[in-house]
Amino acid sequence: MRSSAVSAARRWIVAAGFLACALLLGGVVLPAARATVYPDVTPRHWAYRVISAMTERGLIRGYPDGSFYPDRPVSRAEVAVMLVNVLGLKVQPVAGSAFADLAGHWTAPFAEAVKEYLPGDPLPGGGLAFRAEDPARREEVIVALVKAAGGGADPAEEVLTFTDADRISPDRRPYLARAAAAGWVRGYPDGTVRPRDPVTRAEMVALLFRVFFEERSLAELMAAGKLYPVDASDPPYAGAAGKLARECGRLDVGGDSFAWEIHLRDVDELLYVFARLDPARYFTFEKAMAQEPKALETYLDRLALAVRELFPRRKLALMMGYTHRLDWDPRGVFDAQYVTYEETSGRWRIDRFYAGRLMDRGRVLDRYPGPP
């Protein structure tokens, strides 16, 4: 008898989940749809790329009429289903919900699955209300994503430079600080974060993508064309680049000393730091590195420490490499895999990475190997 009841409950959950996802998002139970089927999400829409990517993963879907309604406020019920899909959580049948307003509601199993991240509000007479149909507010969504990402809160709130940071609820400030430091929340062009405003469906998808699916390996960042050898810094970083060059502008290896330029640029939420080898020392450096291959890691240790002192709360991509432009074809001298021809300038370019790290507050997230 118990087995039959459990089976029936499971069938109900599957049916309810399928219906909910069909109406709200499509979830993982539906086949992936191409974002081009959304008449209201064209390539000109600011969230086109992330909505396309999430749709291709089968994690979101439009409404029955084929539209996505990107600018419609996302409900707390929709947020719960999105989190279940993205986190791959199991939706279990619930005999009784922890939320007083979800008794018999299809949202109950989804709300139960994500209550650690998206809790309810206390009711005057006791108990909790989930408010499934209410629009989700920016600060509560950001807190949910930070908790789900496992990064923890950040008690150092000086990163909250938004002009309306005083409107953030006190207990949520550390979580928004963490999100801001990680580059997950960037604010609006006017400098505000609008913590109490509703989140649109497009904004919700963008936040989910940024936190859980944005490129996180150096190889992916390079393949996407976001990291490449550079020979100049973004203007705001000129002073910092000069200071780093004075502190980390030389590397002694193999009985020789090599000069390095330091260049800094913003790449999405990352601070990209590129140490460029003196163009005249390419082949000499190759020979020196063959003698002391571990010297690259030692240098990166020193560079990382110096950069973190200047930018303690930035996520960093540190790379060592070489870049140089020539008026003649260098493929007979340099390895052809590092050589490209620039149609726009009519010049040849040699680009090579030696080693690198992707870091967040001293924690190494990824490494790029040195030369073999």
N, C-alpha and C positions, 0 to 999 in steps of 0.2 A: 504494500500500500504506500509506504513511504517512498519507494522507488518511483512509483507512478506519479506521486505528487511532485517529486523533484523534477522528473522528466517534463511534466506539464509546465512547471515553473520555468524551466529552461526554455521550453518552446515559446512561452510568453515573452521572456526576455529577448530572445532572438527576434521575434516578430515586432516587439516594441522598439527594439534597437534599430531594426531595419526601417521601420516606419519613421522613427525620429530622424535617422540619418538621411533618409530620402527627402524628408521635408526640410531638414536644416542644412546638412552638409554632404551627405552621400557617404561619409565614413569609409572605412576599409572594406565594408561588405559589398560596396558597389564597384563596378569596373571604373577605371580612371577615365575621365573625360578631358578632351582637349579644351583649353581655355578659350579657344577661338569660337566655341559655341555660345559664349556669353555675349549677347549683343550689347550689353552695357559695360563690358570690360574690353575695350579696344587697345591696341598697342600704344595709344596715346595716354592711357590712364596710368597714373603714377604707380599703381600697384600691379600693373599687368604682369611683370616678370614673376613676382612672388605668387600671385594667384595662379598663374600658369604652372609654376613649379609644384605647388601644393596640389593642384588638380591632377597633374600627371602622376603624382605619388598616390592618388586615390584617397586623399585625406579630406578633401572638401569637394562639394558639388553645388550646383545652383538649385534654384527652386523649380517646381514642376513646370512653370511657364518658360524655362530655359534661361532666365535671367539670374544674375548673381546678387544684384542689389548691393554693390560695394559700399555705398554711402549710407546704407540703412544701419541704425544702431544695432549692435549685436546683443542678444539677450543673454542672461546668465545661463539659461538652459543651453543655448548654442555654444557658449564658452565651455560648459561642462563636456559636451559631446566632442568638441574640438580637442580638448585636453585628453580625453579618453583615446581618441584616434591617434593623436600625435605621440603620446606616451606609450601606446600599446597596452593600455590597462585592460584587465579583465572586468567585464560587467557581470556582476552576480545578482541573482534574484534576491530581493530583500523582503522579509516578512513584515518589517515595520521600519519606516525611515526615521533617521535622526532628526529630520526636519518636519515640523508640524504641518506645514502647508503642502507637503508632497504625498500625503496619504493617497494611494491609488493613482498617483500621477506618473506618466511614463518617464518623466525626468528622474524619478527617485533613484534607480540603480546607477545612473550616470553621476548624479550629485553625490551619492555615497562613495563612488569610486574616486572622486576628486576632492572630497571634503577636507583632506589634509592641506590642499592648496587653495581651495575656494570655499571657505567656511560660510556658515549662515550668520544671521544677526539675531541677538537675543530678543525674545518676546517679553512684553511686560509681565505676563503671567507665568513665565518660565518656558523653557524650550527654545527651539531655534526656527527661524524662517529662512528658506533658501531664496525666495523671491525669483522663481524661475523665469517669469516673463518680464521682469524688470530689465532695463538697459544696464549692461555692465559698465562700471565706471573705470576710468583709466588707472587710478591708483590701485584698485582692487585687482584688476587684471595683471598689472605689473608685479604686484606682490605674489600672485598665484604663479606667474612664470618664473620668478626668481626662486621660489620655493621648489617648483617642479624641476628646475635646472640643477638644483643641489648646490648652488653657489653660496648660499647663506647671505645674511644681511651684512651691511657695511656700516659700522658705527661712525665712521668718519664722514660726516655729512657736508664737508666743505665742497664736495663735488657737485652739490645741488646748487648750481648757479642760475637756475631758471628764475626769471623775474617774478614768478608767482609761487616760488617754493614755500612761502609762508602758508599757502592754502593746503599743503600736503598734511594729511592727518599725522599727528606725532608718532603713533605706533607704526606707521608705514614708511616714515622717512628713511630709516636704514635700508629698507628694501629698494626704494627708489634710488638711493645713493649707490647701491650695488649695481642696479641696472644702468645708471648713468655712467658709472666708472667702466662698465663692460662695453659700453657703446650700444646697448640694446635700446635705450631710450635717448633720443637726441633732441627732443623738443620741437616746437614749431618755429617758423622763420622769425616770429616776433619775440623769440626768447622765452616763451611760456611753455609749460608742460600740461597745464589744464587738468589737474588731478581729479577733479570732480565731474568732468565732462564725460558724456557717453563715448564709448569706443565704437567706431564703425566696423562693419564686417571686413572691409579692406584693411583697416588699421590692425585688426585682430590677426588676420592672416600674415601681415607684414611682421608683427611682433613675434608670432610663432616661428616664422621662417628665420628671422634674425637670430633668435635664441637657440633654435634646435637644428637648423639646416644650413646656415651660412657656412661658406668655406672655412674649414678649421685646420687644414693641413697646409704646410708650405707648398707642397707639390700642387695642390688644387689651386692655391692662390696664384702660383706661377702659371699654371695651365690656363687660368682665367684671364691672364694678362694683367693682373693687379700688382704683381711683384716682378720687377725687372731691374737690371743694373742702371743706375742713374748717375749723372755727373753734376747735379745741382740740388739744392734744398728748396723747399717751399719758403717764400720770403719770411713768414713769421718765425721760422726756426733758424735764421741765419746766426743769431747770437749763440743759441744752444749748440749749433753745429761747430762753430768756432771753438767753444769751450771744450767740447768732446774731442775735437781734433788735437787740441793742446794736451789733453790728458791721455788720449788713446791713439795718437797719430803715428805711433811707431810700433813695430813688431820685430823683435830680435829673434832670428831663427837661422839655424845652420851656419852660425858664425858670421852672419850678415845682418844688416838692419834695413827694414823696409818701411817706407812712408805710406800712410793711408789717409785719404780724404774721408771725412764723415759727412753724410748728407741725410737730412730728415724730411719726410713727407707724410702727409695724412693719406691713408688708404682705408676708406670706410671708417670703421671704428678703431683701426690699428694706427699706431705710430710706426712707420716704416723707417728703419735706420740702416743705411747702406754704407759699409766701409769699403771704399774703392782703392784698390792697389795702384800705386804709381805706374802709369802706363808704360814707362820705359823699363820696368823691372819684371815683366811677365815671365820670361824664360828663366831668369835668375831665381825668381821665387819658386818656380816649378822644381828646380833642383834642390833648393833649400828645404822645401816641404817634404821631399822624398827622404830627407835625413831626419826630420822631426815632425812627423804627421800629427802629433798631439798638440802642436803649438797653436793650431786653430782654435781648439776648445779652450785653451788657456786664455787666448786673446778674447774670445767671446765672453768668458767669465768676467774679464776686466771691463769690457765694453758694456755688458749688461748691468753691472754694478753702477757704472758711471751714469748710464741713461736712467736707471731707476731712481737715482738721487735727484735728477732733474724732473722726472715725470713718474712719480711713485704709483700713480693710479691708472696709468695707461697700459693697454694691452699692446705688446711690442712684437714686431717682426724684425729681428736682427739678421742681417745678411752680410757676408764678406764676399767680395767678388772683383771683377775686372770689367771695364767697358772702355772702348776706344773707337774712334772713327778714323777711317783712312780713305784717301782718294784713289787707291789702287786695290786690286783684288788680292786679298791676303791668304786665300785658301791654300796656296802652295807653301805657306809658312805656318799658319795657325791651323789647328784642327777644324775641319770644315763644319763640324756640328755646332761650333760657337760663332760662326760667321753668317751674317745676313746682309742683303743689299737693300738699301733704302731708296725706293723709287722717288720719293719726294725730294730728297737732297742729292741723289746721284752719287752717294758715298757708301762705302762698305763699313760695316759695324761688327766689332768683336764683343760679345757679351758672354760672361761666364760667372756662375756662382761657385764658390768654394765650400762654404759651410753656412749654416744659419740655425736660428731658433725662433720658435713662436712661443711667447711668454706672457703670462698674466700674473703680475705682482710677485715675481720671482719664481713662479711655478712654470716649469718647462712643459709646454703642451705638445710640441712637435720639434723634431730636429731635421735639418737637411744635411746629409752626409758630406764629408770632405772628399777631396779627390782620392781615387783608388790608389 
